[in-house]
Amino acid sequence: MEEQWGVIGMSSDNKHHGKRNHGCDFRGNGKQKGKAKGPNVVVFLHGFPEIWYSWRYQMIAVAEAGYRAIAIDCRGYGLSDHSPEPEKTSFNDFADDVVALLDSLSISKAFLVGKDAGVIPAYMIAAVHPEKVTGIITMGVPFMIPGEFSLKIMNKLPKGFYILRWQEPGRAEADFGRFDVKTVIRKIYILFSGSELQIAGDDQEIMDLADPSTPLPPWFSEEDLSVYASLYENSGFQTALQVPYRSFGIDCGITDPKITTPALFIMGEKDYVLKFPGMEDFIRSGEVKNFMTNLEIKFMPEGNHFVQEQLPEEVNQLIINFLNKIST
């Protein structure tokens, strides 16, 4: 598979520090390769502990369907550079980097596909720059933007929950630092594939919750784990802990957010995020559509938090159907 990846780069300047963002144009894009604009471009945005490679199945599928597929390592992740002051990085930087990437590639408009924390810059761009977004597909986390909106959710989370623990400066660093990078990723994938909230007791850290005898999920191979580990060995976890966990409360400057762009939200019914206080009702009641007025919601009965890796063929079909519907 390695020979299929092409590399795109975005040089740093005073505003954007997205140097060495990586993605791919697959063989088979035909005339779209390196040239596609408008509705033929799909930009994938990962969460944590993911990386551009998290979209490996989706990138092949959309490229074979005639679209140009681009996935980046977000700022400070994998092969992308950190900000000069990583501890000050915010979701605004991530959103700015995506806009700068589109501009640097002369892409006037694109589909945005985000998962986990990757949904947040997608929502921000769709709210602030609707002219740049053909459509938006998100997975695992419904509409959310940094600042007061996110803080209302965070304030309801139970004591010992991983997000609250990792918001504490130095705590996750000490927890992760007991293990090598590959073991950290292994533990997180095992924990986050479940349907229960990850809550540590007073005498525990989050990494302690993973039973060392538990195997990797069957859809995530040792080879996959090695790819993740090599990328995080390059970047470390400094920015990955700052954004998302320590940036949820930083106001993004968006007031009265509304997304009118065509949107698809995919949620696994076995995703632990559904157990956040009030989260399932926010989605199923349709309250989320107060913020996304043109939203279609698809639940996947067996899907977990890594649904795009767990059930790639089903997710790919949902994505391609949406892309084709909006592009025609």
Secondary structure, DSSP 4 states (H G I P E B T S, - for coil): -GGG---------SS---TT------TT-GGGTTT--GGGEEEEE--SS--GGGGHHHHHHHHHTT-EEEE-PPTTSTTSPPPSSGGG--HHHHHHHHHHHHHHTT---EEEEEEGGGHHHHHHHHHH-GGGEEEEEEESS-S--TTHHHHHHHTTSPTTBHHHHHHSTTHHHHHHTTS-HHHHHHHHHHHHTSSS--B--TT--GGGGS-TTPPPPTTS-HHHHHHHHHHHHHH-SHHHIIIIITTTTS--S--S--B-S-EEEEEETT-GGGGSTTHHHHHHTSGGGGTBTTEEEEEETT--TTHHHHSHHHHHHHHHHHHHHHH-
